[in-house]
Amino acid sequence: MRRAIRTTVRLFGEVFEPQGPVVEIGSLYLPGYEGLSDLRGLFPGREYLGCDIRRGLGVDRIEDAQAMSFADGSVGTVLLFEILEHLPDPNKAVAEAGRVLRDDGILALSVPFTYRLHGFPADYWRFTASGVHTLLAEFPHKIIFTLGPRLKPAFVFAVAIKSDSHESAVEFAPRANDFRSLVRQTFQGSRRRGYLSTLKERGRDFFGCLLGRAELDAHFFEPGMIGARSCTAENAHGRRECE
């Protein structure tokens, strides 16, 4: 897990206050990444179940993301961080998340866009923000952004709720706005911390950033824009910047 993703997960927990049980799919800690991968401390006071397809450190329960054993409507929060690219059918995993979530449940996920092959040979996909929006078609309310260079972002992060009720929409909207603002403030205020971990494996992009040729920002997906363009929040002049 990249440090920038962990930071975003922390912001997600603070803003949305997701309810338990919190189920993380793909929770196995790989050697050397225990500190970054252990997310339990970011969800204090809630039941937390780390799930993976194989046993190991960080795994409380064996689960297949594409065929979970949880009962319908029994989970408060599902986390799918850097796991969908490893699944033959990511749509099935997202559908399963929707099945096991309670009506007031929430889903958070991240997927890479520019990243080396990993988990070989089971590394199948790379995703755009519009691709994630399509994956989450059955979730009525969501917020999606990419982080990194505008045209070659490092990863896509999304938060979505299951319920389509008016009450859920009213509650989700201000939290989504707060999340948007906090993400931008966090990464704009400390670009070295936020982006170095996402760029260090791509020297060309890193030097492009140093030379001012690669825009670094959190770009929030706006499906209503022509061509589903990716936009930042308002700039210093009060206008949205879109490509």
Secondary structure, DSSP 4 states (H G I P E B T S, - for coil): --HHHHHHHHHHHHHH-PPSSEEEES-PPPTT-HHHH--GGGSTTS-EEEEESS-STT-SEE-BTTB--SPTT-EEEEEEES-GGG-S-HHHHHHHHHHHEEEEEEEEEEEESS----STTS------HHHHHHHTTT-SEEEEEEEEESSS-SEEEEEEES---HHHHHHHHHHHHHHHHHHHHHHHHTHHHHHHHHHTT-HHHHHHHHTT-S-EEEEEE-TTSGGG-EEEEE-TTS-EEE-
